[in-house]
């Protein structure tokens, strides 16, 4: 209302006062009524537009009528984690194997294909076993599986392979002086206990033939070397003698047949401690030496058996050596890989004839248990060692020896 209200003409003071009071009363009532309808903020200002309705003379639209609830027509919820049935995809395991208890065929999604069609497979609920990646699980009671029943001839084209991992010609298992790691504790009549050692190895340099993963075949150039020390256990393991060998063979193999043309050198040396012993004063020291060419051949009637023979002609000799040596023998060694807890028996016999001792020589026999590698053809053996004949140490040329003992050998 205005601060001052003009007094109407012809009105008395009493009437004027009553009119002013009536006007103030109506104004206060209208203001209180508006405040009840208008929301305000905490500090007396109009509320935010978010909730302001009556203040802006706006009215909310009427709420839509609520629909009456109807019974649910949805099917019952499926059980927990229920999914549509589908064929499982079996992931390949290392070595081309997969887990599949439904059948013996390679599992779906497996990368093994036909290569591991005979693989053993197991269900995870039955406990996963780790099979041999080369031989089926039941082959140990039936020989060595299909790959060891006979040899196969490859039809693949020959190729060059530098530093091949496999050998076309392996060391003789019955040979007493071969390029391998070996040791034997033997008792020699008249001398006592000896420690016979073989320290050497054989490796491939170049092959023209089958490639990796194929049947071994073709031509291969190898290199090998060995030392064969003899330690006297009654003389604080002093060195009695040692012979050194080095050779370069050219080998060939196809199916069960193998052959080699080889050059090798051997020289014999006495131990210094042996020469210093009083009982050996004046011992005739031989400077034994041979440079020789070898032609040899081998045949596998089955993959577990090998028969072999070789002729050795020395074009350079010294210290009593003569040109001709002949070597022959038989090896029995199962070709299948061997579980740690299930070694397999082996046996081998080797004979040699030497012109320098009037065509005498010696016979070496070994037999025992073997373990063959699963990832390669390395072979570990342990067993009986017996030898009778001319001394295995060329420094003792002409001495007869007969000993028996126990040995361990590692061929690779």
PAMAR-179489 format. One record per atom (N, C-alpha, C): residue in one letter; x, y negated, z. Coordinates in steps of 0.001 Angstrom, whole numbers, plus 500000, padded with zeros to 6 digits. Layout:
<nudrens>
AXYZ ...
</nudrens>
This chain:
<nudrens>
X500836501177500000 X500000500000500000 X500877498766500000 X500345497629499540 X501146496405499537 X501476495967500959 X502684495300500954 X503126494823502269 X502116493893502895 X501485493003502042 X500459492076502518 X499210492295501691 X498078492199502354 X496802492338501661 X496049491023501763 X495667490493500589 X494943489209500611 X493599489358501314 X493334488389502090 X492071488414502851 X490951487964501937 X489938488840501793 X488813488432500925 X488069487235501528 X487546486475500620 X486806485285501064 X485512485692501719 X485199485001502770 X483946485204503466 X483917486388504368 X485092486928504767 X485127488065505682 X485660487600506999 X485167488283508025 X485597487920509371 X486858488681509721 X487609488212510736 X488824488932511130 X488546490362511527 X487447490581512151 X487142491973512584 X486946492865511403 X486201492345510391 X485982493198509206 X487293493459508463 X488143492424508467 X489440492612507789 X490277493673508464 X490320493627509770 X491110494624510532 X490590496024510316 X489246496195510325 X488670497516510095 X489011498039508685 X489004497167507697 X489320497605506317 X490762498064506194 X491689497290506874 X493111497678506812 X493337499012507469 X492734499239508633 X492908500524509339 X492356501679508523 X491200501417507882 X490624502501507062 X491541502837505878 X492102501791505282 X493002502036504136 X494236502794504558 X494862502420505706 X496066503125506202 X495768504581506533 X494589504790507129 X494231506182507483 X494103507041506251 X493437506529505217 X493268507322503970 X494616507595503296 X495473506527503345 X496802506712502714 X497613507782503426 X497621507792504750 X498365508801505529 X497844510192505269 X496523510325505185 X495952511646504911 X496361512144503530 X496312511242502557 X496710511668501203 X498180512057501142 X499036511292501874 X500478511613501871 X500748512942502532 X500102513228503661 X500312514511504360 X499858515672503504 X498691515451502805 X498182516525501942 X499145516792500784 X499733515737500210 X500687515947499102 X501945516649499568 X502372516296500821 X503583516961501336 X503344518439501580 X502133518801501983 X501843520220502183 X501865520988500871 X501502520303499755 X501476520998498462 X502816520933497748 X503670519947498107 X504961519776497393 X506087520343498242 X506767521424497776 X507921521946498517 X509064520948498467 X509816520911499506 X510932519981499579 X512187520717499962 X513308520098499689 X514586520676500066 X514869520386501517 X516040520929501956 X516406520769503359 X516548519309503748 X516936518442502817 X517227517050503137 X516120516118502675 X514901516590502492 X513767515748502162 X513604515461500698 X514478515958499835 X514372515751498399 X513520516862497804 X512972516616496624 X512173517674495979 X513018518930495772 X512392520074495880 X513091521358495691 X513581521481494252 X514490522443494033 X515025522650492687 X513930523097491753 X514217522915490439 X513215523258489431 X512928524743489406 X513850525547489997 X513656527002489965 X512364527410490664 X511967526655491746 X510770527018492496 X509743525897492517 X509949524816491773 X509054523660491819 X507884523894490876 X506690523875491385 X505490524087490562 X504481522966490782 X504005522836492008 X502962521828492276 X503488520420492109 X504759520191492386 X505309518851492303 X505258518326490891 X505464519214489894 X505414518803488493 X504047519015487886 X503056519195488761 X501687519408488288 X501615520592487318 X502436521624487606 X502404522829486760 X501738523930487549 X501112524793486847 X500455525949487463 X501005527224486849 X501229528240487661 X501733529529487167 X500647530282486445 X500988530979485367 X499962531789484683 X499527532934485583 X498345533328485422 X497868534440486277 X498649535722485960 X498904536510486994 X499635537780486835 X498790538769486064 X499435539536485175 X498659540533484416 X498100541583485356 X496965542124484999 X496353543148485881 X497248544396485928 X497346544976487102 X498134546192487299 X497387547384486724 X498122548173485902 X497494549371485342 X497392550442486415 X496355551173486351 X496163552255487335 X497209553341487092 X497827553864488146 X498824554932487945 X498203556172487343 X498953556765486401 X498485557994485744 X499456559110486086 X498993560297486128 X499894561432486415 X500991561539485355 X502245561889485777 X503387561986484851 X503187563125483874 X503459562814482569 X503379563832481530 X504748564372481142 X505872563915481824 X507228564340481472 X507460565784481900 X508226566544481110 X508532567927481520 X509423567916482752 X509441568992483486 X510287569053484687 X511760568882484329 X512512568273485250 X513947568023485011 X514701569338484877 X515680569399483951 X516450570649483781 X517329570895484993 X517776572126485186 X518708572412486292 X520000571631486135 X520739571541487229 X521984570755487268 X522986571259486228 X523529570367485382 X524572570630484375 X524119571610483312 X522782571749483129 X522338572635482049 X522574571958480716 X523239572692479794 X523525572152478480 X523102573157477428 X522999572646476223 X522680573557475124 X523803574557474931 X523471575788474610 X524467576832474427 X525247576584473154 X526568576698473278 X527399576500472098 X528610577405472201 X529209577657471066 X530377578538471016 X531573577844471647 X532265578510472589 X533448577877473194 X534600577810472220 X535422576809472392 X536633576661471597 X537814577016472483 X538561578036472090 X539682578516472895 X540955577833472437 X541604577134473352 X542841576444473027 X543995577427473033 X544947577277472138 X546082578204472095 X547022577982473270 X547561579085473777 X548582579032474817 X549962579121474181 X551029578840474939 X552386578980474382 X552615580380473843 X553260580457472699 X553527581743472074 X552425582184471146 X551379581333470915 X550320581699469996 X549205582473470636 X549142582605471957 X548117583375472624 X546959582483473039 X545819583093473298 X544657582366473756 X543906583242474725 X542955582626475454 X542165583343476442 X540816583654475832 X540511584917475679 X539257585328475073 X538951586735475522 X537920586893476365 X537571588218476863 X536501588886476021 X536041588203474966 X534970588766474168 X535445589853473230 X536625589672472656 X537119590636471673 X538614590576471655 X539218591479470929 X540667591518470811 X541192590675469685 X540287590037468906 X540733589219467782 X541206587876468274 X541974587166467490 X542406585827467893 X541208584941468158 X541272584114469203 X540159583282469611 X539955582130468644 X538704581599468684 X538408580441467858 X539248579269468298 X539788578536467370 X540618577407467704 X542055577777467968 X542371579081467941 X543750579499468198 X544589579287466955 X545827578954467176 X546749578725466074 X547530579972465726 X547226581091466427 X548058582267466226 X547835582919464876 X546576582920464398 X546309583536463109 X546610585011463123 X547050585519461977 X547300586941461857 X548617587359462474 X549478586399462777 X550797586760463286 X550688587469464608 X549754587032465467 X549585587644466773 X548225588345466853 X547863589067465807 X546573589730465791 X546491590843466820 X547618591368467268 X547614592446468250 X547882591924469655 X547759590633469842 X548102590076471142 X547125590553472202 X547607590648473437 X546751591004474550 X546094589755475072 X544808589840475394 X544075588671475826 X543306589019477092 X543056588017477922 X542448588247479218 X541513587116479554 X540509587405480402 X539583586383480860 X540158585661482054 X539957584337482150 X540511583611483294 X539951584118484614 X538671584583484625 X538095585054485867 X538750586325486361 X539406587058485478 X540069588290485880 X541517588065486230 X541976586823486166 X543388586542486447 X544164586517485154 X544760585406484845 X545484585265483590 X546834585945483710 X547122586860482824 X548437587491482781 X549218586888481640 X550513586808481788 X551362586201480771 X551995587314479963 X551488587570478762 X551958588709477999 X553292588457477345 X553907589534476926 X555140589443476157 X554797588895474783 X555413587799474332 X555039587216473048 X555509588017471860 X556280589083472076 X556811589844470952 X556147591211470841 X555884591851471972 X555394593215471961 X554056593285472677 X553029593981472142 X551772594136472848 X551973594796474196 X551021594527475125 X551214594925476516 X551283596427476703 X550618597198475854 X550608598639476068 X551688599356475285 X552578598629474651 X553573599281473791 X554675599949474591 X554850599584475882 X555925600178476658 X555689601664476891 X554430602084476894 X554142603504477046 X554006604210475707 X554090603472474612 X553932604063473287 X555106603709472384 X556287603586472962 X557440603187472165 X557608601692472235 X557804601052471116 X558058599609471100 X557109598871470197 X555928599396469958 X554983598666469137 X555232598878467657 X554348598329466819 X554440598579465383 X555695598035464737 X556264596952465279 X557443596362464658 X558688597211464857 X558664598153465793 X559838598982466055 X559650600418465594 X558567600713464908 X558380602070464394 X559195602307463128 X559371601279462343 X560128601424461098 X560598600038460664 X561461600030459677 X561984598761459164 X561146598282457990 X561139596985457819 X560416596369456706 X561414595667455792 X561125595676454513 X561938594948453538 X561223593653453205 X561926592557453356 X561304591269453089 X561294590983451590 X560216590340451153 X560098589919449760 X560360588422449608 X560650587777450701 X560886586338450649 X562199586032449935 X562236584874449317 X563447584460448618 X564563584179449632 X565799584540449262 X566935584288450141 X567182582783450248 X567708582394451389 X568024580994451631 X569293580904452468 X569901579713452454 X571109579476453233 X570722579035454639 X571385579606455639 X571161579241457038 X572509578982457695 X572696577771458180 X573928577418458872 X573806577766460357 X574821578444460888 X574871578854462288 X573615579632462700 X573340580752462059 X572152581540462428 X572265582068463852 X571125582235464499 X571109582706465883 X571167584221465989 X570795584945464936 X570780586409464963 X571989586964464223 X572298588219464536 X573412588914463898 X572892590050463032 X573510590238461884 X573183591383461035 X573977592620461442 X575058592435462202 X575893593540462677 X576191593291464148 X575762594215465020 X575983594075466447 X577170594932466898 X577712594580468051 X578817595348468620 X578351596763468970 X579296597713468892 X578986599091469255 X578767599186470761 X577660599798471180 X577388599918472610 X578388600852473287 X578871601862472558 X579833602794473127 X581277602390472928 X581524601301472204 X582896600860471986 X583495600280473263 X584662600742473693 X585233600248474947 X585912598888474835 X586121598395473624 X586841597130473433 X586123596327472346 X584998595748472758 X584150594998471840 X584018593554472326 X583665592612471407 X583468591216471812 X582159591030472589 X582224591160473892 X581076591022474787 X581595590585476160 X580685590391477098 X581039590202478500 X580771591512479227 X581804592065479848 X581621593340480523 X582674593563481586 X582334594434482512 X583284594821483546 X582936596217484028 X583969596963484387 X583802598317484918 X584791598520486057 X584306599064487144 X585159599497488247 X585339600999488074 X586560601421487753 X586807602827487406 X587977603360488239 X587973604677488382 X589074605342489093 X589907606121488079 X591190605749487953 X592105606371487002 X593032607327487732 X593040608571487275 X593914609568487900 X595366609103487849 X596036609174489004 X597439608817489091 X597695607345489345 X596676606503489183 X596848605055489401 X595935604534490501 X594696604953490518 X593737604484491507 X592648603644490864 X592103602750491660 X590986601929491199 X591466600773490329 X590776600643489159 X591082599570488201 X589826598776487908 X590073597552487529 X588978596658487120 X589176596361485638 X588384597066484814 X588457596888483360 X587476595793482937 X587990594786482214 X587175593638481820 X587111593494480305 X586011592958479842 X585852592536478442 X585296591120478471 X586004590192477871 X585578588787477857 X585613588289476415 X584432588158475815 X584394587734474412 X582975587497473950 X582841587265472666 X581536587023472076 X581594587044470565 X580422587133469967 X580276587189468510 X579204586185468108 X579427585419467036 X578468584401466613 X578426584312465094 X577265583927464582 X577091583748463151 X577503582360462703 X578151582295461539 X578552581012460957 X577646580592459808 X577393581509458880 X576621581174457687 X575941582428457159 X574671582276456798 X573917583405456242 X573265583001454931 X573310583932453993 X572509583821452772 X571575585026452777 X570310584783453129 X569378585893453276 X568066585417453859 X567505586221454766 X566205585926455345 X566281584673456215 X565137584011456311 X565051582812457125 X564587583116458530 X564417582085459349 X563955582283460724 X562591582959460761 X562439583929461669 X561176584631461832 X560943585767460861 X561852585992459916 X561696587071458948 X562568588269459334 X562287589391458704 X563096590580458939 X564553590286458577 X565482590686459469 X566894590384459244 X567388591072457983 X567954590274457089 X568405590811455801 X569306589791455130 X570253590286454351 X571096589396453579 X572570589564453896 X573332588501453622 X574776588463453850 X575068587398454909 X576009587698455788 X576307586752456860 X577792586784457201 X578340585593457402 X579724585446457838 X579732585142459324 X580459585970460094 X580527585827461550 X581958585532461987 X582088585264463269 X583389585137463907 X583290585730465302 X584353586360465763 X584324586927467107 X585725586897467711 X585753586980469016 X587016587026469735 X586806587698471076 X587887588283471616 X587772589000472886 X589140589150473526 X589118589276474841 X590293589642475631 X589877590793476547 X590770591775476727 X590444592960477528 X591486593147478630 X591430592340479675 X592423592472480754 X592144593685481645 X593191594208482222 X593105595292483211 X593727594793484509 X592944594798485600 X593401594355486906 X593552595563487828 X594678595609488542 X594979596719489448 X594480596366490845 X593448597072491307 X592842596753492591 X593702597213493767 X594696598069493528 X595615598477494593 X596792597503494717 X596866596531493831 X597940595529493852 X597341594126493905 X596322593963494765 X595691592649494935 X595137592103493613 X594546593004492829 X593954592672491516 X594940591939490610 X596191592350490640 X597185591776489728 X596945592291488314 X597364591488487337 X597176591840485930 X598221592859485502 X597723594033485048 X598636595039484499 X598913594772483019 X597843594532482264 X598008594322480822 X596745593672480267 X596874593093479070 X595736592489478394 X595994592525476896 X594946592818476129 X594992592763474668 X594066591656474190 X594511590944473143 X593724589843472583 X593297590194471156 X592025589915470852 X591449590209469536 X590810588945468968 X590838588826467644 X590062587822466932 X589736588400465562 X588499588156465086 X588081588738463810 X587095587867463069 X587032588074461747 X586082587360460884 X585443588396459964 X584222588854460273 X583557589851459421 X582559589204458451 X582458589789457268 X581381589499456335 X580443590694456386 X579205590476456821 X578278591588457057 X577118591534456081 X576496592688455898 X575318592816455021 X574325593742455691 X573048593447455500 X572011594313456061 X570759594234455206 X570127595402455031 X568829595485454367 X568120596711454910 X566964596491455539 X566233597599456136 X567089598302457178 X567195599636457104 X567979600384458101 X569462600475457779 X569897599859456695 X571293599979456268 X572061598696456599 X573314598869456961 X574173597725457234 X575609598076456858 X576402597054456576 X577800597258456208 X578587596012456590 X579919596169456666 X580762595018456972 X582129595174456315 X582704594051455951 X584094593935455502 X584733592897456401 X585777593305457140 X586254592471458236 X587774592370458249 X588249591203458635 X589653591021458969 X589757590790460463 X590765591395461100 X590956591104462521 X592432591219462881 X592771590603464008 X594134590612464556 X594058591055466009 X595041591886466432 X595138592301467822 X596606592261468240 X596844591796469449 X598194591801470018 X598083592198471483 X599107592956471961 X599104593494473324 X600154592790474166 X599828592587475461 X600715591862476365 X600676592507477753 X601835592650478376 X601935593118479753 X601809591945480720 X601292592225481925 X601196591201482941 X602539590935483613 X602799589696483959 X604057589352484622 X604196590084485953 X603109590196486699 X603171590877487983 X603532592345487815 X603029592952486737 X603342594351486472 X604842594540486248 X605449593646485473 X606879593765485176 X607750593470486394 X607233592700487360 X608021592345488538 X607983593398489645 X607131594365489524 X607086595399490558 X608339596265490484 X608889596632491626 X610123597434491612 X609976598759490882 X608810599394491015 X608642600699490370 X608585600601488854 X608401599380488317 X608324599209486870 X609599598590486288 X610648598567487067 X611915598018486548 X612383598849485357 X612769598157484281 X613218598841483081 X612103599382482219 X610850598944482455 X609722599429481641 X609904598970480200 X609669599880479265 X609834599584477849 X608663598732477364 X608889597483477189 X607826596563476761 X607674596607475249 X606427596849474794 X606119596938473369 X605495595623472887 X605960595164471772 X605344593989471151 X604346594489470099 X603270595109470604 X602289595758469723 X601456594686469012 X601286594906467685 X600543593937466880 X599980594636465645 X598746594240465269 X598123594736464035 X597312593625463401 X597471593459462085 X596566592661461255 X595927593631460276 X594600593731460320 X593958594841459611 X592708594384458861 X592352595206457878 X591105595067457127 X590239596286457452 X588964596031457743 X588044597091458157 X586889597160457166 X586527598366456780 X585327598625455988 X584459599581456792 X583259599124457147 X582385599945457995 X580962599965457499 X580225600954457960 X578815601086457599 X578017601661458746 X576731601322458789 X575841601833459822 X574476602153459248 X573774603037459949 X572436603448459509 X571564603651460744 X570323603163460670 X569353603310461751 X568297604347461325 X568374605600461802 X567295606554461504 X565951606053462020 X565960605448463193 X564840604685463746 X565444603407464326 X564613602411464601 X565188601183465160 X565889601375466503 X565643602483467196 X566278602723468496 X567622603438468377 X567905604029467241 X569128604823467064 X569986604226465963 X571303604281466183 X572245603851465147 X573418604816465105 X573807605202463898 X575045605954463671 X575941605082462802 X577232605140463041 X578146604235462337 X579514604891462201 X580297604364461277 X581685604791461083 X582413603673460351 X583723603595460587 X584525602579459916 X585961603050459762 X586571602543458698 X587987602807458419 X588751601497458545 X589903601586459231 X590653600388459607 X592088600560459082 X592483599676458159 X593833599753457593 X594589598469457942 X595748598619458597 X596576597479459000 X597661597234457958 X597694596023457399 X598714595665456416 X599928595025457088 X599820594721458380 X600943594137459116 X600951594773460516 X602044595436460857 X602123596145462134 X603454595854462824 X603459596108464151 X604677595929464937 X604497596669466268 X605601596981466930 X605572597588468257 X605026598985468296 X605273599769467269 X604815601152467256 X603469601363466599 X602797600309466130 X601510600449465465 X601680601075464097 X600678601835463666 X600640602452462340 X599397601960461600 X599353602137460288 X598281601487459508 X596865601979459806 X596637603273459964 X595276603783459914 X594679604010461304 X593414603497461458 X592537603804462588 X591163604169462032 X590502605093462694 X589127605445462326 X588257605385463585 X587059604879463398 X586152604664464525 X584762605148464132 X584036605812465036 X582704606340464730 X581940606536466040 X580607606633465935 X579824606818467146 X578331606777466901 X577590606926468010 X576123606929468013 X575661606064469179 X574678605199468924 X574071604363469960 X572594604685470061 X572113604798471293 X570665604850471531 X570302603694472436 X569441602801471932 X569036601619472690 X567653601182472217 X566601601352473045 X565263600911472625 X565274599455472192 X564617599191471075 X564698597857470472 X563697596880471050 X562746597338471875 X561707596429472360 X562197595589473528 X561678594374473684 X561995593571474867 X561551594283476138 X562229593995477235 X562065594767478455 X561573593893479595 X560488594275480280 X560099593557481501 X561164593720482579 X561228592759483485 X562256592789484523 X562133594034485375 X560921594428485689 X560718595558486596 X560635596901485884 X560789596911484561 X560668598168483822 X561819598322482830 X563034598499483331 X564169598717482422 X564025600032481679 X564761600136480580 X564687601334479761 X566061601981479665 X566113603283479446 X567404603983479402 X568147603714478097 X569442603808478153 X570287603718476966 X571420604734477127 X572036605060476014 X573204605950476018 X573972605713474734 X575289605862474798 X576130605653473616 X577437606414473790 X577958606905472676 X579241607600472664 X580043607104471473 X581348606919471697 X582228606388470663 X583520607190470653 X583995607474469446 X585274608172469292 X586183607421468334 X587491607546468525 X588436606918467604 X589653607807467404 X590211607704466218 X591424608436465844 X592456607415465387 X593732607627465807 X594781606649465499 X596023607375464974 X596486606872463870 X597661607465463242 X598894607364464133 X599036606303464893 X600239606042465690 X600425607018466850 X599367607765467215 X599487608777468285 X599193610163467720 X599673610382466455 X599526611684465800 X598059612101465680 X597260611167465288 X595839611368465041 X595074611842466278 X595609611490467412 X594841611635468645 X594005610371468816 X593372610240469938 X592542609055470152 X591873609129471502 X590574608900471536 X589847608945472795 X588350608978472569 X587636609333473654 X586170609385473650 X585677608527474798 X584744607629474480 X584154606746475482 X582657607001475543 X582138607159476772 X580709607452476956 X580137606518478014 X578979605922477705 X578259605074478655 X576784605446478621 X576115605337479772 X574679605636479871 X574132604962481118 X572896604512481035 X572281603862482184 X570984603190481819 X570762601999482366 X569538601239482147 X569855599925481448 X568892599433480675 X569098598207479912 X567893597297480022 X568155596009479816 X567129594976479702 X567407594188478421 X566430594128477536 X566575593372476288 X565747592099476369 X566303590986475881 X565652589692475997 X564350589605475230 X563438588748475741 X562155588533475079 X562219587414474060 X563101586438474252 X563202585319473318 X564332585503472316 X565195586487472548 X566298586745471640 X566670588212471770 X567725588624471104 X568127590029471106 X569280590283472073 X569460589428473058 X570511589651474042 X570209590911474845 X571259591611475230 X571096592911475880 X571999592997477098 X571388593298478251 X572151593522479483 X572004594986479869 X573156595628480187 X573163597046480527 X573995597278481783 X573652598330482500 X574461598779483621 X574349600295483712 X575465600942484042 X575420602396484106 X576786603038484223 X576811604328483984 X578015605148484076 X578980604841482934 X580285604869483258 X581331604650482249 X582389605735482407 X582579606499481327 X583579607571481331 X584435607465480078 X585755607646480250 X586677607620479110 X587760608666479321 X588150609290478202 X589266610247478208 X589985610127476874 X591316609951476923 X592094609857475693 X593319608984475867 X593853608522474752 X594995607630474779 X594617606302475435 X595606605682476086 X595324604479476874 X594603603417476051 X593603602777476698 X592884601686476047 X593737600425475924 X594796600327476709 X595715599194476619 X596868599576475687 X597012598834474578 X598038599168473585 X599450598998474141 X599602598272475248 X600935598169475857 X601393599485476463 X600450600381476765 X600773601685477332 X600599602772476267 X601023602470475070 X600871603381473937 X601510604731474253 X600761605789474024 X601260607144474271 X600875607697475619 X600312606889476543 X599877607387477852 X598456607949477748 X598255609070478405 X596912609670478442 X596187609165479681 X594887608828479519 X594089608324480628 X592744609049480682 X592264609227481886 X590907609726482093 X590358609031483338 X589276608287483157 X588695607594484309 X587175607655484242 X586562607394485392 X585102607365485518 X584745606266486509 X583615605598486258 X583201604516487146 X581851603972486756 X581609602766487210 X580321602087486959 X580597600742486320 X579760600402485320 X580007599156484596 X578750598341484343 X578947597104483927 X577881596195483489 X578355595506482216 X577437595360481249 X577796594792479953 X576689593843479485 X577108592768478857 X576185591796478288 X576557591575476831 X575668591980475928 X575890591826474486 X575003590699473966 X575585589803473158 X574817588687472586 X575449588240471282 
</nudrens>
